Amino acid sequence: MISRAGEWFLRSGIQEPDGGVARYYRADVERNRPVSTEITGYAASTFVYLHAVTQDGRYLERAAAAARFLTRRAWDAASRAMPFETDPAAFTYFFDCGIIVRGLLSAWRATGEQEFLDGAVEAGRAMAADFASTACEFHPILALPGKTPIERDGLRWSRAPGCYQLKSAMAWWDLFEATGDAGFRGPYERVLEYSLRTGAGFLPGHPDRLKVMDRLHAFCYFLEGLLPRAGDAEAAAAIRGGIDTVAEWLREIAPEFARSDVYAQLLRMRLYADWSGVAGLDTASACQEAETLAGFQAAHPDPRIDGGFYFGRNAAGWLPYVNPVSAAFACQALELWRTRSTAQAHRHLLI
């Protein structure tokens, strides 16, 4: 499974020659969507993980290419901003920036290239300065070039602040660990406090049940972002309760609409919660989720599809999106489940 997924990342064309990675492949129109800086950050982390598991040098080369795209082509040094897409560079997202910082840190740990650490530090400092709000939270999206907050929409989770932002804020904790700069701890802890206070109200969060599935994906980001503080009683309780909540909603909605990344994120959190001593592993539920998740992997004669993972399915069948983030989360979750080994399960390798 992981070999087929890895070959999809290498051979599908989802990564451009310059290192940038497309948001997803549209199988119905046989076309990649534009390159996304966030997805390129995820890809950098994914290639590092694949290299850690397989020791195949091709993955390390691809991780470095993705990181160089971010530091040399995407980053706007004049305005100190990381745009969502480079053409046009119209918006910058708080969440994306954190994923990019974590991708650069992954590439730096694996290659030792100082450029990647320097880029992560600069982007992390810009995040803290540019997105801060007077309401003790962080703006989700800024319009470029002026870095002005855009209008929020409470029914669209990505256009409102929320507990999901903790996954991105984890980049600050990682920067603190990488550099020893205690100034990076404060922003993470600010988002942690906000997320623990508001997380219980994030679900269901929408009157449309199918939109609740999308919010499960975002809520899992909250649980992942708690991992640096999993030893704290409040964070541990939130992880335990969150796993149960996600599993319940997923079982209820999946017959109508299911996302592969939600299965993958839930399975990863079960394993990490077990390994960190937060919650014992529900083996029966994890086994069922792993089996269902494996079914999202595509088998197809077209190399642009084969080995990748479909984003989701509804009552009519597979949705025509072969998604690098879905593939990354799924192959990591299934490999961690297959081996049950903590050897490749360090939090820094969490995609």
C-alpha positions in Angstrom: 0.0 0.0 0.0 2.6 2.5 1.0 4.8 1.6 -2.0 1.9 2.2 -4.4 1.0 5.5 -2.7 4.6 6.5 -2.8 4.9 5.8 -6.5 1.7 7.8 -7.1 3.5 10.8 -5.4 6.5 10.2 -7.6 5.0 9.4 -11.0 1.5 10.9 -11.2 2.6 14.5 -12.0 1.0 15.9 -8.9 4.3 17.5 -8.2 5.5 19.9 -10.8 9.1 20.0 -12.0 9.8 23.1 -10.0 8.7 21.3 -6.8 5.3 22.8 -6.3 2.4 20.4 -5.7 -1.1 20.7 -7.1 -4.2 20.8 -4.9 -5.5 17.6 -6.4 -6.1 15.7 -9.7 -9.5 15.9 -11.3 -10.0 12.5 -12.8 -13.2 13.5 -14.6 -11.5 16.2 -16.6 -8.0 14.7 -16.5 -6.4 17.8 -15.1 -4.4 18.9 -12.0 -5.7 21.9 -10.1 -3.3 24.8 -9.6 -0.2 24.4 -7.3 -1.0 25.3 -3.7 1.6 26.3 -1.2 -0.2 24.5 1.6 -0.3 21.3 -0.3 3.4 21.7 -1.2 4.1 22.0 2.5 2.1 18.9 3.2 4.0 17.1 0.4 7.3 18.1 1.9 6.3 16.4 5.2 4.9 13.4 3.3 8.1 12.8 1.3 10.1 13.0 4.5 7.9 10.4 6.1 8.1 8.1 3.1 11.8 8.4 3.2 11.9 7.6 6.9 9.9 4.4 6.3 11.5 3.2 3.1 15.0 4.8 3.0 14.4 5.5 -0.7 16.5 8.5 -1.6 14.0 9.7 -4.3 11.6 10.8 -1.5 14.3 13.0 0.1 15.0 14.6 -3.2 11.4 15.4 -3.7 11.1 16.8 -0.2 14.0 19.1 -0.8 12.4 20.2 -4.2 9.1 21.0 -2.4 10.9 23.0 0.3 12.9 25.0 -2.2 9.8 25.9 -4.1 8.4 27.3 -0.9 11.6 29.2 0.1 12.7 30.4 -3.3 9.5 30.8 -5.4 6.5 31.1 -3.2 7.7 33.2 -0.3 7.3 36.9 -1.0 10.3 38.4 0.8 9.3 42.0 0.2 6.0 41.7 2.0 7.0 38.8 4.2 4.0 36.7 3.1 3.3 33.2 1.9 0.4 33.3 -0.6 -2.2 30.6 -0.9 -1.4 30.3 -4.6 1.3 32.2 -6.4 -0.7 33.1 -9.5 -2.4 35.2 -8.4 -1.0 35.9 -5.0 -4.3 37.3 -3.6 -4.7 35.7 -0.2 -2.6 34.2 2.7 -4.2 31.7 5.1 -3.2 31.3 8.7 -3.7 27.5 8.5 -1.7 27.1 5.4 1.3 29.0 6.8 1.5 26.6 9.8 1.5 23.6 7.5 4.2 25.1 5.4 6.4 25.9 8.4 6.0 22.3 9.5 6.9 21.0 6.0 10.0 23.2 6.0 11.0 21.9 9.4 10.5 18.3 8.3 12.8 19.0 5.3 15.3 20.7 7.5 15.5 17.8 9.9 15.9 15.3 7.1 18.4 17.2 5.0 20.2 19.6 7.4 19.8 22.4 4.9 19.8 25.7 6.8 17.8 27.4 4.2 14.7 25.4 5.2 15.1 26.2 8.9 15.6 29.9 8.1 12.5 29.9 5.9 10.4 28.2 8.6 11.6 30.8 11.2 10.8 33.7 9.0 7.3 32.4 8.1 6.6 31.5 11.7 7.4 35.0 12.9 5.3 36.5 10.1 2.3 34.3 11.1 2.5 35.6 14.7 2.7 39.2 13.6 0.3 39.4 10.7 -2.7 37.2 11.7 -3.0 38.3 15.4 -6.4 39.7 16.3 -7.4 42.0 19.1 -10.0 39.4 20.1 -7.4 37.0 21.5 -7.5 34.8 18.4 -6.0 34.7 14.9 -7.5 35.9 11.7 -8.0 32.9 9.3 -7.4 34.8 6.0 -5.7 38.0 4.9 -6.0 39.7 1.6 -2.8 40.6 -0.1 -0.8 42.8 -0.6 -2.2 44.8 2.3 -2.7 41.9 4.7 -6.2 43.0 5.6 -8.6 40.5 7.2 -11.3 39.3 4.9 -15.0 39.0 6.0 -15.6 35.9 8.1 -18.3 33.3 7.5 -19.3 31.2 10.5 -20.7 28.4 8.4 -17.5 27.9 6.5 -14.9 26.7 8.9 -11.9 27.8 6.9 -13.2 31.4 6.9 -13.6 31.7 10.6 -11.2 31.3 13.5 -11.7 28.0 15.4 -10.1 25.1 17.3 -8.9 23.6 14.0 -6.2 26.3 13.9 -4.3 24.5 16.7 -2.8 22.1 14.1 -1.3 25.0 12.4 -0.2 26.7 15.6 1.7 23.5 16.4 4.3 24.9 14.0 5.2 27.5 16.7 5.8 24.7 19.2 7.9 22.9 16.7 9.9 26.1 16.1 10.4 26.5 19.8 11.8 23.0 19.9 14.0 23.5 16.8 15.5 26.9 17.8 15.1 27.1 21.6 13.4 30.5 21.1 10.9 30.7 23.9 9.1 33.5 21.9 7.5 30.8 19.8 5.8 29.1 22.8 3.4 32.0 23.6 1.5 32.0 20.3 1.0 28.3 20.4 -0.3 28.5 24.0 -2.6 31.4 23.1 -4.2 29.2 20.4 -4.3 26.2 22.7 -6.2 28.1 25.4 -8.7 29.5 22.8 -9.1 26.0 21.2 -9.8 24.2 24.5 -12.3 26.9 25.4 -14.2 26.7 22.0 -13.6 23.2 20.8 -16.7 21.6 22.4 -18.9 23.9 20.3 -17.3 23.2 16.9 -19.4 20.2 16.1 -21.9 19.8 14.5 -21.6 23.5 13.6 -23.7 23.3 10.4 -27.3 22.4 9.6 -26.3 20.4 6.6 -25.2 16.9 7.7 -22.8 16.6 4.7 -21.1 19.8 5.8 -20.6 18.2 9.2 -18.4 15.6 7.6 -16.1 18.5 6.4 -16.1 19.8 9.9 -15.0 16.4 11.3 -11.9 16.8 9.1 -11.2 20.2 10.7 -12.0 19.0 14.2 -9.4 16.3 13.8 -6.9 19.1 13.2 -7.7 20.3 16.7 -7.0 16.9 18.2 -3.7 16.6 16.3 -2.7 20.1 17.6 -3.2 18.9 21.2 -0.4 16.3 20.9 2.4 18.5 22.2 0.5 18.9 25.4 -1.1 15.4 25.5 0.3 15.0 29.0 -1.9 17.8 30.4 -5.1 16.6 31.9 -7.3 19.1 30.0 -5.8 18.3 26.7 -5.9 14.5 27.3 -9.6 14.7 28.2 -10.2 16.7 25.0 -8.4 14.0 22.9 -10.4 11.2 24.5 -13.7 12.9 24.1 -12.9 14.1 20.6 -12.0 10.7 19.3 -15.4 9.3 20.5 -17.2 12.3 19.0 -15.6 12.0 15.6 -16.2 8.3 15.5 -19.9 8.7 16.3 -20.5 11.3 13.7 -18.4 9.5 11.1 -20.5 6.3 11.5 -23.7 8.3 11.3 -22.9 10.3 8.1 -20.6 7.9 6.2 -23.4 6.1 4.3 -24.3 9.4 2.7 -20.9 11.0 2.4 -17.5 10.0 3.6 -14.0 11.6 3.4 -11.0 9.4 3.4 -9.0 12.0 5.3 -11.4 11.8 8.3 -10.9 8.0 8.5 -7.1 8.5 8.3 -7.0 11.3 10.9 -9.2 9.4 13.3 -7.1 6.2 13.0 -3.9 8.2 13.5 -5.3 9.9 16.6 -6.4 6.5 18.1 -2.8 5.3 17.7 -1.1 8.4 19.0 -3.5 8.6 22.0 -2.6 5.0 22.8 1.1 5.5 22.4 1.0 8.7 24.6 -0.9 7.0 27.3 -4.0 9.2 26.8 -6.5 6.5 25.8 -6.3 2.8 25.3 -6.7 1.6 21.7 -10.1 0.5 20.6 -8.8 -2.3 18.4 -12.1 -3.3 16.9 -13.0 0.2 15.8 -9.5 0.9 14.5 -9.5 -2.3 12.5 -12.8 -1.4 10.9 -11.6 2.2 10.1 -8.4 0.9 8.6 -10.2 -1.6 6.4 -12.6 1.1 5.2 -9.7 3.6 4.6 -7.7 1.1 2.5 -10.7 0.9 0.2 -10.2 4.5 -0.9 -6.9 3.7 -2.6 -7.3 3.8 -6.4 -6.5 0.9 -8.7 -6.4 2.2 -12.2 -4.3 1.8 -15.4 -3.7 5.6 -15.5 -0.5 6.5 -13.4 -2.1 9.8 -12.6 -4.7 7.9 -10.5 -3.2 4.5 -9.6 -2.0 4.2 -6.0 -3.5 7.6 -5.0 -6.4 8.0 -2.7 -9.8 9.3 -3.6 -10.9 12.3 -1.5 -14.3 10.9 -0.8 -17.4 9.0 -1.9 -21.2 9.6 -1.7 -24.2 7.4 -2.4 -23.4 7.7 -6.2 -19.8 6.4 -5.9 -16.3 7.9 -5.8 -15.8 11.6 -6.1 -13.4 12.3 -9.0 -10.7 13.9 -6.8 -7.4 12.1 -6.3 -6.0 14.1 -3.4 -2.4 14.4 -2.2 -3.5 15.3 1.4 -5.9 12.4 1.5 -3.1 10.1 0.1 -0.6 11.4 2.7 -2.8 11.0 5.7 -4.1 7.6 4.5 -0.7 6.0 3.7 0.7 7.2 7.1 -2.3 6.0 9.1 -2.4 2.6 7.4 1.4 2.2 7.8 1.3 3.1 11.4 -1.6 0.7 11.9 0.1 -2.1 10.0 3.3 -1.9 11.9 1.9 -0.8 15.3 5.4 0.5 15.9 6.4 3.8 17.4 9.7 3.8 15.5 8.3 6.1 12.8 5.6 7.7 15.0 7.4 10.7 16.4 5.1 13.7 16.5 7.5 15.6 14.2 6.7 13.0 11.5 3.0 13.6 11.8 1.9 14.9 8.4 
